[in-house]
Amino acid sequence: MAVVLPNDLVFILEQDSQDLVELGRLPRDAIRDVDVLDADGTHIPEPTGETFEPEALSLVALRWTDGAVEEEERFGFRSAWLAWKAARKLQAARKG
């Protein structure tokens, strides 16, 4: 789960307990790019809607800069539609 705060994007462990476990955070203004890729790293165009095609791994690539170092984290989804839904939210979290 990701939470957008005024200055940071915070990743929280989804669990049944009421204790929040922060997995990591990054400044919103450090986000450079968000893209959706297939398992081979090729860009997947944004679908116009949800489809009933067989599930295929789609990856949301979140790219940011940590000082002078470019970083990337990838998150897996079972469909391109779900991946793009998450990617749009991460794109909206960009600040700057």
C-alpha positions as a Python dict, from the first residue, in 0.01 Angstrom:
ca = {
    (1, 'M'): (0, 0, 0),
    (2, 'A'): (127, 349, -77),
    (3, 'V'): (25, 664, 106),
    (4, 'V'): (76, 1009, -42),
    (5, 'L'): (174, 1263, 223),
    (6, 'P'): (232, 1634, 154),
    (7, 'N'): (604, 1579, 82),
    (8, 'D'): (660, 1202, 76),
    (9, 'L'): (534, 881, -79),
    (10, 'V'): (524, 618, 198),
    (11, 'F'): (495, 241, 149),
    (12, 'I'): (304, 56, 422),
    (13, 'L'): (287, -321, 479),
    (14, 'E'): (-68, -443, 424),
    (15, 'Q'): (-160, -669, 714),
    (16, 'D'): (-450, -758, 940),
    (17, 'S'): (-309, -605, 1259),
    (18, 'Q'): (-371, -242, 1347),
    (19, 'D'): (2, -168, 1376),
    (20, 'L'): (136, 22, 1077),
    (21, 'V'): (467, -101, 942),
    (22, 'E'): (646, 146, 717),
    (23, 'L'): (847, -30, 448),
    (24, 'G'): (1004, 281, 299),
    (25, 'R'): (947, 634, 178),
    (26, 'L'): (1078, 875, -79),
    (27, 'P'): (1030, 1245, -136),
    (28, 'R'): (757, 1312, -391),
    (29, 'D'): (980, 1559, -574),
    (30, 'A'): (1240, 1282, -624),
    (31, 'I'): (1001, 1079, -847),
    (32, 'R'): (1129, 1101, -1205),
    (33, 'D'): (905, 864, -1395),
    (34, 'V'): (643, 591, -1371),
    (35, 'D'): (591, 335, -1648),
    (36, 'V'): (425, -3, -1704),
    (37, 'L'): (638, -282, -1850),
    (38, 'D'): (600, -646, -1945),
    (39, 'A'): (823, -919, -1801),
    (40, 'D'): (1088, -841, -2066),
    (41, 'G'): (1099, -471, -1975),
    (42, 'T'): (906, -348, -2280),
    (43, 'H'): (662, -57, -2234),
    (44, 'I'): (295, -161, -2224),
    (45, 'P'): (57, 102, -2368),
    (46, 'E'): (-224, 206, -2135),
    (47, 'P'): (-536, 1, -2212),
    (48, 'T'): (-866, 179, -2273),
    (49, 'G'): (-1042, -45, -2020),
    (50, 'E'): (-1032, -367, -1827),
    (51, 'T'): (-1021, -681, -2041),
    (52, 'F'): (-1083, -1049, -1983),
    (53, 'E'): (-765, -1168, -2147),
    (54, 'P'): (-547, -1426, -1972),
    (55, 'E'): (-350, -1278, -1685),
    (56, 'A'): (5, -1178, -1770),
    (57, 'L'): (262, -1018, -1543),
    (58, 'S'): (274, -640, -1576),
    (59, 'L'): (527, -435, -1384),
    (60, 'V'): (495, -79, -1261),
    (61, 'A'): (841, 78, -1272),
    (62, 'L'): (877, 365, -1024),
    (63, 'R'): (1192, 565, -1094),
    (64, 'W'): (1336, 830, -866),
    (65, 'T'): (1660, 1010, -792),
    (66, 'D'): (1841, 970, -461),
    (67, 'G'): (2094, 1252, -470),
    (68, 'A'): (2287, 1186, -790),
    (69, 'V'): (2188, 816, -802),
    (70, 'E'): (1899, 702, -1020),
    (71, 'E'): (1689, 433, -851),
    (72, 'E'): (1406, 206, -966),
    (73, 'E'): (1160, -26, -795),
    (74, 'R'): (919, -255, -978),
    (75, 'F'): (582, -376, -854),
    (76, 'G'): (405, -675, -1014),
    (77, 'F'): (39, -690, -1116),
    (78, 'R'): (-169, -960, -1282),
    (79, 'S'): (-298, -734, -1557),
    (80, 'A'): (-191, -428, -1749),
    (81, 'W'): (-517, -254, -1653),
    (82, 'L'): (-444, -294, -1279),
    (83, 'A'): (-81, -191, -1329),
    (84, 'W'): (-184, 125, -1514),
    (85, 'K'): (-441, 203, -1244),
    (86, 'A'): (-158, 201, -986),
    (87, 'A'): (82, 384, -1221),
    (88, 'R'): (-164, 672, -1268),
    (89, 'K'): (-184, 715, -890),
    (90, 'L'): (195, 716, -859),
    (91, 'Q'): (220, 966, -1148),
    (92, 'A'): (-27, 1190, -967),
    (93, 'A'): (194, 1174, -656),
    (94, 'R'): (483, 1340, -842),
    (95, 'K'): (553, 1681, -700),
    (96, 'G'): (740, 1948, -882),
}
